[in-house]
Amino acid sequence: MNRFGYYKARDTGDAVAAAAAHAARAQFIAGGTNVVDYMKLDVLQPDRLVDINVLAKDVHGRIDVTSEGLHLGALVRMAEAQDHPDIKRDYPVIAESLMLAASQQIRNMASLGGNILQKTRCQYFRETSWPCNKRQPGSGCSALEGINREHAVLGTSPACIATYHGDFAQALIALDAIVSTAGPNGNRQIPFGQLHRLPGDTPEVETVLEPGELITSIDVPAGPHTRRSHYLKIRDRQSYQFAVASVAVALDLDGDRVRDVRLALGGVATVPWRSGEAEAVIRGNILDERLAAKAAEAAFAGAEPRQYNKFKVPAGKAAIVRALLEAKAMRI
Amino acid sequence: MQRDVSDLQSSEASEISAGMPFIPFASAPAGGASETEAVELSINGENYRLTLDPRTSLLDAIRDHAGLTGTKKGCDHGQCGACTVHVAGQRVLSCMTLAVMAQGEAVTTIEGLASPEGKLHPVQQAFIDNDGLQCGYCTPGQIMSAVACINEGHANDDDEIREFMSGNLCRCAAYPNIVAAVRQAKAEMERA
């Protein structure tokens, strides 16, 4: 691990100013489960660590559920949100996506804001002796012809096929969440679907956030679909494992007919992945297994699997069918 | 550990070639780092005034600086749970926590569980009663995790115990006996 200066921020403005003073070489730290890991691996080498945990003691550590929607402070810990009775009842896809991630120790530590920005687990990104365009722009992608079983089949580019492994983000993109930030140029709100950037030819640029810009909260608008929402996660072992494929789904039903649907995919794409293609197949129609299978085909029509991750296409399709039918069967 | 300049990322290397003498880990970087900081930790109710490199994990501070070696280092990357301790009553991974960030919070390790008279905590006793270990290396982490699991209310049946203890790996695979130990301890803690 490289040497760094540690700075404990006093409040949001202080945190932003402290980070902005060191521009791209500063790193915010909250729970540390991702940042400390990657610092130990020398993948992250910040000059300055800005500890933002003090923000948990103010408004950014709060959960509020109102008729307008769900407000989550960015410093809320995963475990707090997963166990919140109102979230479990009104936004089950959010509670489930958190509960099915990591371990309870990590969920006690990890903040929601940090969770959204977690780095890929691509083994070539983690191990600094390999070329990796995301870690060292222009050095090449070792995964393209390497052991790419864990890698993405959607949203890939010739420069990077690293999977975005988060679960919570799939629930947020499905429910049209809004991210609020504070930064050197003031505060702003970003639709969740615009936060992450496809790798393209600059995979090292993962989000639209500016240096020194800090996520302060997340808002999820209320709607008739949020109660009938569900997160299904398929993985190699039943707990404490990243997704092979996962599905966040929310349905607004009129009998068997789908008034509205939101569907996002995890474990198979380079960024949090909303499938407008699958939604278009389902919306307005009677939901049964055949329609769900048609939606699954549409979701993966553009998939570009490589040598070892071909199985993710049928696994992802099966997950979509199961998630839709399970959401339909929910008693709310 | 010494590193070669060739290991460094290009931006760091260019700073060095711009005329700074390079002494690995000894020169102060741009972030205003000092080599060591005074760090005060409260572990098992006792205050420790330590002088630490800011890179020191809570795990290394507990073991190597406070001398409490009950907490174990397994993977050192947040994957095995052997280093589990309680910070402010919550189970966390001490390997993924920087010691400077644990200041002002109450830290509890395996050494802090038994009563001052030496009576074992019900979870410790339950691990003995149920043979919840073979080699024992993961056991301090398992026990700290189990105490919190029960306190959180996440030990209501075997499936829930398995789910909420999944962050603690046991390569001897004593899992069935660990589940039995958590079940027994939960019943005893509820009676107490």
Interface residues (C-beta under 8 A of the other chain):
Chain A: M1 N2 R3 F4 G5 Y6 Y7 H22 R25 A26 I29 G31 G32 T33 V36 D37 M39 K40 L41 Q45 P46 D47 R48 L49 D51 N53 A79 A102 S103 Q104 Q105 I106 N108 M109 Q136 S239 Y240
Chain B: Q9 S10 E12 F25 A28 P29 A30 G31 G32 A33 S34 E35 E37 P54 R55 S57 D76 H77 G78 G81 T84 Q90 R91 V92 L93 C95 M96 T97 L98 V100 M101 S145 A148 C149 E152 H154 R162 E163 F164 S166 G167 N168
